[in-house]
Amino acid sequence: MNKKTPGKNNSAITNRRAKFDYELGEDLIVGMALTGLETRAARDGHVQLKGSFVTIRNNELWLNNASFSIKLNERGQVGARSIDTSPKKLLAKRKQIDDLYQRKQSGMSIVPTKMLTHGRYVKLVIALGKGKKNYDKRETLKRRDQERDSRSAMKHI
């Protein structure tokens, strides 16, 4: 019987930095071509999406700079891991790739926001985003602080 560890969310790995650095638009869920060790790392939650980005090369989508902490199966080394940041191929339909290419030409970026690991396949949620300037980021932080203060004030009343 396979039991999940309590309190651990194995279903999604998020890129929290993406919402801070980009104004995100619509989402698209694409598949990933991974090896067995990379799939195991994703299911265990040993993936870092911070700083990763998606490019289009030869009419194919590629995930770059995502860190997979791959478990090494060597004798005598318990829990030894290696970091793999090689590009991973993303699986999408031709029409979706062409649409992303058109949007990318107009100055948008393709950003991975979440990796879904529940179910049979490992999927990646990507979004089109426009980069924020520093003053936009400060405004976001200021608005978030004001909302937090107003919620706490309402709670105390």
VOFI-733026 format. One record per residue: residue in one letter; x, y, z of N, C-alpha, C in turn. Coordinates in steps of 0.05 Angstrom, whole numbers, plus 5000, padded with zeros to 4 digits. Layout:
% VOFI-733026
+---+--------+---------+------+---------+----------+-------+--------+---------+------+
| r | n_east | n_north | n_up | ca_east | ca_north | ca_up | c_east | c_north | c_up |
+---+--------+---------+------+---------+----------+-------+--------+---------+------+
| a |      X |       Y |    Z |       X |        Y |     Z |      X |       Y |    Z |
...
+---+--------+---------+------+---------+----------+-------+--------+---------+------+
% end
This chain:
% VOFI-733026
+---+--------+---------+------+---------+----------+-------+--------+---------+------+
| r | n_east | n_north | n_up | ca_east | ca_north | ca_up | c_east | c_north | c_up |
+---+--------+---------+------+---------+----------+-------+--------+---------+------+
| m |   5017 |    4977 | 5000 |    5000 |     5000 |  5000 |   5018 |    5025 | 5000 |
| n |   5012 |    5044 | 4983 |    5028 |     5068 |  4980 |   5014 |    5091 | 4995 |
| k |   5026 |    5100 | 5017 |    5014 |     5122 |  5032 |   5030 |    5147 | 5028 |
| k |   5016 |    5169 | 5026 |    5029 |     5195 |  5024 |   5037 |    5205 | 5052 |
| t |   5058 |    5220 | 5053 |    5066 |     5231 |  5079 |   5047 |    5254 | 5086 |
| p |   5038 |    5255 | 5111 |    5019 |     5276 |  5118 |   5032 |    5304 | 5118 |
| g |   5017 |    5324 | 5109 |    5026 |     5351 |  5109 |   5044 |    5359 | 5086 |
| k |   5050 |    5341 | 5069 |    5068 |     5346 |  5047 |   5051 |    5348 | 5021 |
| n |   5054 |    5370 | 5006 |    5038 |     5374 |  4982 |   5055 |    5364 | 4958 |
| n |   5050 |    5340 | 4949 |    5066 |     5328 |  4928 |   5053 |    5334 | 4900 |
| s |   5031 |    5349 | 4899 |    5017 |     5351 |  4874 |   5027 |    5374 | 4857 |
| a |   5039 |    5395 | 4868 |    5047 |     5418 |  4851 |   5072 |    5431 | 4862 |
| i |   5089 |    5439 | 4844 |    5113 |     5455 |  4850 |   5109 |    5482 | 4837 |
| t |   5110 |    5503 | 4853 |    5103 |     5530 |  4842 |   5128 |    5547 | 4839 |
| n |   5126 |    5566 | 4821 |    5146 |     5586 |  4816 |   5135 |    5612 | 4828 |
| r |   5139 |    5617 | 4853 |    5128 |     5640 |  4866 |   5140 |    5666 | 4856 |
| r |   5164 |    5665 | 4846 |    5177 |     5689 |  4836 |   5165 |    5700 | 4810 |
| a |   5152 |    5682 | 4795 |    5140 |     5690 |  4769 |   5119 |    5711 | 4773 |
| k |   5101 |    5709 | 4793 |    5080 |     5729 |  4797 |   5092 |    5755 | 4805 |
| f |   5115 |    5755 | 4818 |    5128 |     5780 |  4827 |   5142 |    5794 | 4804 |
| d |   5155 |    5778 | 4787 |    5171 |     5790 |  4765 |   5156 |    5796 | 4740 |
| y |   5132 |    5783 | 4736 |    5118 |     5786 |  4711 |   5088 |    5792 | 4716 |
| e |   5076 |    5806 | 4697 |    5047 |     5809 |  4696 |   5038 |    5785 | 4679 |
| l |   5026 |    5766 | 4692 |    5020 |     5741 |  4678 |   4993 |    5742 | 4664 |
| g |   4991 |    5729 | 4641 |    4967 |     5728 |  4625 |   4955 |    5700 | 4627 |
| e |   4945 |    5690 | 4605 |    4932 |     5664 |  4604 |   4951 |    5641 | 4608 |
| d |   4941 |    5620 | 4620 |    4957 |     5596 |  4626 |   4954 |    5575 | 4604 |
| l |   4974 |    5558 | 4601 |    4973 |     5536 |  4582 |   4986 |    5512 | 4596 |
| i |   4973 |    5489 | 4596 |    4984 |     5465 |  4608 |   4997 |    5448 | 4586 |
| v |   5023 |    5443 | 4589 |    5037 |     5427 |  4569 |   5050 |    5403 | 4583 |
| g |   5056 |    5382 | 4567 |    5070 |     5359 |  4578 |   5100 |    5363 | 4578 |
| m |   5114 |    5344 | 4590 |    5143 |     5346 |  4591 |   5155 |    5319 | 4583 |
| a |   5177 |    5319 | 4569 |    5191 |     5295 |  4562 |   5214 |    5292 | 4582 |
| l |   5211 |    5274 | 4601 |    5230 |     5271 |  4623 |   5240 |    5242 | 4624 |
| t |   5264 |    5238 | 4635 |    5274 |     5212 |  4641 |   5262 |    5202 | 4667 |
| g |   5267 |    5176 | 4673 |    5256 |     5165 |  4698 |   5266 |    5179 | 4723 |
| l |   5292 |    5185 | 4723 |    5304 |     5199 |  4747 |   5293 |    5227 | 4750 |
| e |   5288 |    5241 | 4728 |    5277 |     5268 |  4729 |   5248 |    5267 | 4739 |
| t |   5233 |    5246 | 4730 |    5206 |     5243 |  4739 |   5205 |    5238 | 4769 |
| r |   5223 |    5221 | 4779 |    5223 |     5215 |  4807 |   5230 |    5240 | 4823 |
| a |   5248 |    5257 | 4813 |    5255 |     5282 |  4827 |   5231 |    5300 | 4828 |
| a |   5216 |    5302 | 4806 |    5192 |     5319 |  4805 |   5171 |    5309 | 4825 |
| r |   5166 |    5283 | 4826 |    5146 |     5272 |  4844 |   5154 |    5275 | 4873 |
| d |   5180 |    5275 | 4879 |    5190 |     5279 |  4906 |   5191 |    5308 | 4914 |
| g |   5187 |    5326 | 4894 |    5187 |     5355 |  4900 |   5215 |    5367 | 4899 |
| h |   5234 |    5354 | 4886 |    5261 |     5364 |  4885 |   5267 |    5378 | 4859 |
| v |   5249 |    5398 | 4853 |    5252 |     5414 |  4828 |   5250 |    5443 | 4836 |
| q |   5267 |    5459 | 4824 |    5266 |     5488 |  4829 |   5260 |    5502 | 4802 |
| l |   5238 |    5517 | 4801 |    5230 |     5531 |  4777 |   5239 |    5560 | 4777 |
| k |   5250 |    5570 | 4799 |    5258 |     5598 |  4801 |   5281 |    5604 | 4781 |
| g |   5276 |    5624 | 4765 |    5296 |     5632 |  4745 |   5294 |    5616 | 4719 |
| s |   5275 |    5598 | 4717 |    5272 |     5583 |  4692 |   5255 |    5598 | 4672 |
| f |   5258 |    5591 | 4647 |    5244 |     5604 |  4625 |   5240 |    5585 | 4602 |
| v |   5221 |    5592 | 4584 |    5215 |     5574 |  4562 |   5223 |    5588 | 4536 |
| t |   5236 |    5574 | 4519 |    5245 |     5584 |  4493 |   5232 |    5567 | 4470 |
| i |   5232 |    5578 | 4446 |    5222 |     5564 |  4423 |   5246 |    5561 | 4404 |
| r |   5254 |    5535 | 4399 |    5275 |     5529 |  4381 |   5266 |    5507 | 4362 |
| n |   5270 |    5511 | 4336 |    5262 |     5492 |  4316 |   5232 |    5484 | 4318 |
| n |   5215 |    5504 | 4323 |    5187 |     5499 |  4327 |   5180 |    5479 | 4349 |
| e |   5197 |    5480 | 4370 |    5192 |     5463 |  4394 |   5196 |    5480 | 4419 |
| l |   5181 |    5474 | 4440 |    5184 |     5488 |  4465 |   5204 |    5474 | 4482 |
| w |   5222 |    5490 | 4495 |    5242 |     5479 |  4513 |   5242 |    5494 | 4539 |
| l |   5243 |    5479 | 4561 |    5245 |     5491 |  4588 |   5275 |    5492 | 4595 |
| n |   5284 |    5517 | 4600 |    5312 |     5521 |  4606 |   5316 |    5530 | 4635 |
| n |   5338 |    5522 | 4647 |    5347 |     5531 |  4673 |   5330 |    5522 | 4696 |
| a |   5315 |    5501 | 4693 |    5300 |     5489 |  4715 |   5318 |    5468 | 4728 |
| s |   5320 |    5469 | 4755 |    5339 |     5452 |  4770 |   5325 |    5427 | 4780 |
| f |   5333 |    5404 | 4770 |    5323 |     5378 |  4779 |   5345 |    5366 | 4797 |
| s |   5339 |    5360 | 4822 |    5358 |     5348 |  4840 |   5354 |    5318 | 4838 |
| i |   5372 |    5306 | 4821 |    5369 |     5277 |  4815 |   5384 |    5260 | 4835 |
| k |   5370 |    5240 | 4844 |    5382 |     5221 |  4864 |   5401 |    5202 | 4849 |
| l |   5426 |    5201 | 4859 |    5446 |     5183 |  4847 |   5444 |    5156 | 4861 |
| n |   5445 |    5135 | 4845 |    5444 |     5108 |  4856 |   5472 |    5096 | 4857 |
| e |   5488 |    5107 | 4874 |    5516 |     5097 |  4877 |   5518 |    5083 | 4903 |
| r |   5534 |    5062 | 4904 |    5538 |     5047 |  4928 |   5554 |    5063 | 4948 |
| g |   5547 |    5061 | 4973 |    5562 |     5074 |  4994 |   5555 |    5103 | 4999 |
| q |   5539 |    5115 | 4982 |    5531 |     5143 |  4985 |   5501 |    5145 | 4989 |
| v |   5494 |    5149 | 5014 |    5465 |     5150 |  5020 |   5455 |    5178 | 5015 |
| g |   5434 |    5180 | 4999 |    5422 |     5206 |  4994 |   5438 |    5225 | 4976 |
| a |   5457 |    5214 | 4961 |    5473 |     5231 |  4943 |   5456 |    5241 | 4920 |
| r |   5458 |    5268 | 4914 |    5442 |     5280 |  4893 |   5460 |    5296 | 4874 |
| s |   5450 |    5299 | 4849 |    5464 |     5315 |  4829 |   5443 |    5335 | 4818 |
| i |   5452 |    5359 | 4812 |    5434 |     5379 |  4801 |   5436 |    5379 | 4770 |
| d |   5413 |    5376 | 4757 |    5412 |     5376 |  4728 |   5396 |    5400 | 4718 |
| t |   5409 |    5417 | 4703 |    5395 |     5441 |  4692 |   5394 |    5440 | 4661 |
| s |   5396 |    5417 | 4650 |    5396 |     5415 |  4620 |   5367 |    5422 | 4610 |
| p |   5365 |    5431 | 4585 |    5339 |     5438 |  4574 |   5321 |    5413 | 4572 |
| k |   5296 |    5417 | 4578 |    5276 |     5395 |  4576 |   5256 |    5402 | 4554 |
| k |   5249 |    5383 | 4538 |    5229 |     5388 |  4516 |   5201 |    5388 | 4528 |
| l |   5185 |    5408 | 4519 |    5158 |     5410 |  4527 |   5140 |    5401 | 4504 |
| l |   5118 |    5388 | 4511 |    5100 |     5376 |  4491 |   5075 |    5392 | 4489 |
| a |   5070 |    5404 | 4466 |    5046 |     5420 |  4461 |   5038 |    5416 | 4432 |
| k |   5014 |    5424 | 4426 |    5004 |     5422 |  4398 |   5016 |    5444 | 4381 |
| r |   5017 |    5438 | 4355 |    5030 |     5457 |  4336 |   5016 |    5484 | 4336 |
| k |   4990 |    5484 | 4338 |    4975 |     5510 |  4338 |   4981 |    5526 | 4363 |
| q |   4984 |    5513 | 4386 |    4991 |     5527 |  4410 |   5019 |    5538 | 4409 |
| i |   5038 |    5523 | 4397 |    5066 |     5533 |  4394 |   5066 |    5557 | 4376 |
| d |   5052 |    5556 | 4354 |    5051 |     5578 |  4335 |   5039 |    5603 | 4348 |
| d |   5018 |    5600 | 4364 |    5006 |     5622 |  4378 |   5026 |    5634 | 4398 |
| l |   5040 |    5617 | 4413 |    5061 |     5627 |  4432 |   5083 |    5642 | 4417 |
| y |   5091 |    5632 | 4394 |    5112 |     5644 |  4378 |   5104 |    5673 | 4370 |
| q |   5079 |    5676 | 4361 |    5069 |     5702 |  4353 |   5069 |    5721 | 4376 |
| r |   5060 |    5712 | 4400 |    5059 |     5729 |  4423 |   5087 |    5736 | 4433 |
| k |   5106 |    5717 | 4430 |    5133 |     5722 |  4438 |   5146 |    5743 | 4421 |
| q |   5139 |    5744 | 4395 |    5150 |     5764 |  4377 |   5141 |    5792 | 4384 |
| s |   5118 |    5794 | 4398 |    5108 |     5820 |  4406 |   5119 |    5829 | 4433 |
| g |   5138 |    5815 | 4444 |    5152 |     5824 |  4468 |   5144 |    5810 | 4493 |
| m |   5127 |    5790 | 4492 |    5119 |     5776 |  4516 |   5140 |    5754 | 4522 |
| s |   5140 |    5745 | 4547 |    5158 |     5723 |  4555 |   5141 |    5699 | 4562 |
| i |   5152 |    5675 | 4559 |    5138 |     5651 |  4567 |   5151 |    5641 | 4593 |
| v |   5135 |    5640 | 4614 |    5145 |     5635 |  4641 |   5132 |    5610 | 4652 |
| p |   5147 |    5591 | 4663 |    5135 |     5568 |  4677 |   5125 |    5577 | 4705 |
| t |   5100 |    5571 | 4711 |    5089 |     5580 |  4737 |   5085 |    5557 | 4756 |
| k |   5079 |    5533 | 4746 |    5073 |     5511 |  4764 |   5079 |    5484 | 4750 |
| m |   5088 |    5465 | 4765 |    5092 |     5438 |  4755 |   5072 |    5420 | 4769 |
| l |   5056 |    5406 | 4754 |    5035 |     5389 |  4765 |   5045 |    5360 | 4764 |
| t |   5046 |    5347 | 4787 |    5057 |     5320 |  4788 |   5037 |    5299 | 4796 |
| h |   5012 |    5307 | 4801 |    4992 |     5287 |  4808 |   4982 |    5273 | 4783 |
| g |   4972 |    5249 | 4786 |    4963 |     5234 |  4762 |   4986 |    5219 | 4749 |
| r |   4981 |    5210 | 4725 |    5001 |     5193 |  4711 |   5024 |    5209 | 4700 |
| y |   5018 |    5233 | 4690 |    5039 |     5249 |  4676 |   5048 |    5273 | 4692 |
| v |   5072 |    5282 | 4686 |    5082 |     5307 |  4698 |   5077 |    5329 | 4677 |
| k |   5061 |    5349 | 4685 |    5054 |     5371 |  4667 |   5065 |    5397 | 4678 |
| l |   5068 |    5416 | 4660 |    5079 |     5443 |  4667 |   5059 |    5464 | 4658 |
| v |   5053 |    5482 | 4677 |    5035 |     5504 |  4670 |   5052 |    5528 | 4663 |
| i |   5049 |    5538 | 4638 |    5065 |     5561 |  4629 |   5046 |    5584 | 4624 |
| a |   5056 |    5608 | 4627 |    5039 |     5631 |  4622 |   5055 |    5652 | 4607 |
| l |   5040 |    5668 | 4591 |    5053 |     5691 |  4578 |   5054 |    5713 | 4598 |
| g |   5077 |    5726 | 4599 |    5080 |     5748 |  4618 |   5096 |    5771 | 4607 |
| k |   5090 |    5794 | 4617 |    5105 |     5818 |  4610 |   5121 |    5826 | 4635 |
| g |   5147 |    5831 | 4631 |    5164 |     5837 |  4654 |   5156 |    5863 | 4668 |
| k |   5157 |    5862 | 4695 |    5150 |     5886 |  4711 |   5176 |    5902 | 4715 |
| k |   5172 |    5928 | 4717 |    5193 |     5946 |  4724 |   5196 |    5947 | 4755 |
| n |   5217 |    5959 | 4765 |    5221 |     5960 |  4794 |   5199 |    5975 | 4808 |
| y |   5190 |    5997 | 4796 |    5168 |     6012 |  4809 |   5142 |    5996 | 4810 |
| d |   5137 |    5979 | 4790 |    5114 |     5962 |  4791 |   5116 |    5941 | 4814 |
| k |   5140 |    5931 | 4818 |    5144 |     5912 |  4839 |   5140 |    5925 | 4867 |
| r |   5150 |    5949 | 4870 |    5146 |     5963 |  4895 |   5117 |    5969 | 4900 |
| e |   5102 |    5976 | 4879 |    5074 |     5981 |  4881 |   5059 |    5955 | 4890 |
| t |   5067 |    5932 | 4879 |    5055 |     5907 |  4886 |   5059 |    5901 | 4916 |
| l |   5084 |    5905 | 4925 |    5090 |     5901 |  4953 |   5074 |    5919 | 4971 |
| k |   5072 |    5944 | 4963 |    5057 |     5964 |  4979 |   5028 |    5957 | 4981 |
| r |   5016 |    5949 | 4958 |    4987 |     5941 |  4958 |   4983 |    5916 | 4975 |
| r |   5001 |    5897 | 4974 |    4999 |     5873 |  4990 |   5000 |    5879 | 5020 |
| d |   5018 |    5897 | 5027 |    5021 |     5905 |  5056 |   4995 |    5919 | 5065 |
| q |   4984 |    5937 | 5048 |    4960 |     5951 |  5056 |   4936 |    5931 | 5059 |
| e |   4934 |    5912 | 5042 |    4913 |     5892 |  5044 |   4916 |    5875 | 5070 |
| r |   4940 |    5868 | 5076 |    4945 |     5853 |  5100 |   4938 |    5869 | 5125 |
| d |   4946 |    5895 | 5126 |    4940 |     5912 |  5148 |   4910 |    5916 | 5151 |
| s |   4896 |    5919 | 5129 |    4866 |     5923 |  5131 |   4852 |    5898 | 5140 |
| r |   4862 |    5874 | 5132 |    4850 |     5849 |  5141 |   4854 |    5846 | 5171 |
| s |   4878 |    5852 | 5181 |    4884 |     5849 |  5210 |   4868 |    5869 | 5226 |
| a |   4864 |    5893 | 5215 |    4848 |     5913 |  5229 |   4819 |    5904 | 5231 |
| m |   4808 |    5892 | 5209 |    4781 |     5882 |  5210 |   4778 |    5859 | 5229 |
| k |   4798 |    5843 | 5232 |    4797 |     5820 |  5249 |   4796 |    5829 | 5279 |
| h |   4810 |    5851 | 5285 |    4811 |     5860 |  5313 |   4786 |    5877 | 5321 |
| i |   4770 |    5884 | 5302 |    4746 |     5900 |  5308 |   4723 |    5882 | 5316 |
+---+--------+---------+------+---------+----------+-------+--------+---------+------+
% end
